[in-house]
């Protein structure tokens, strides 16, 4: 690791791969304990990250190292459904411009791919527009637990028409934006997205029946001493609020 330079990146990568293979073989045959396997893996990935930094400004990257950024990439999970909002990205591998829309004075340093919140993990964006070719990762800012906003552009109404209720994620909130004669941004209207109740109604689930079934189950739990009345009331309120809420993740409501 200490002797790794831009001149010996390929040789060092091969050595690191071989060393990791030996460590994994020793582990699988019972000769290497788990903690030492962890050390071997951490060292391998540290070497890969250093190689990635060293080749960042190299014009001709060895073919074996060209996919290193993808291997080392983070997955940023975004609060949307690819199948609802960008279906052509999945269906025909259409490329759309994607970029952060804030923190623009900070340099993005993390190579990432994007994942949505659908349960089957198929909703991923793994190819991005580049100046000359297609990138396998998108440069994003380090995530610091505060809200981080990305924009996807040139989608148009066509994507909205194609979008479906995959995993029962409904229409998103929409804002109609315009510029006035002074060049100022004006919000013309806000269109609320589907609620959970509306989406369930599309697939023939009746809100009243759902609430009644839960009420009966809660009353039975209270009678058997499994819930007190206060907890039962909070559960019913939480359930009804969920039915009235957005189909995507929302900030917790204050009590």
Buried (B, 14 or more C-beta within 10 A) or exposed (E): EEEBEEEEBBEBBEEBBEBBEEBBEBBEEEEBEEEEBEEBBEBBBEBBEBBBEBBEEEEEBEEEBEEBBEEBBBEBBBEBBBBBBBBBBBEEEBBBEBBBEEBEEEEBEBBBBBBBBBEEEEBBBBBBBEEEEEBBBBBBBEEEEEEBEBEBEEBEEEBBEBBEBBBBBBBBEEEEEEEEEEEEEEEEEEEEBBBBBBBBEEEEBEBEEBBEEBBEEBEEBBEEEEBEEEEBEEBBEEBBEEBEBBBBEEEEEEE
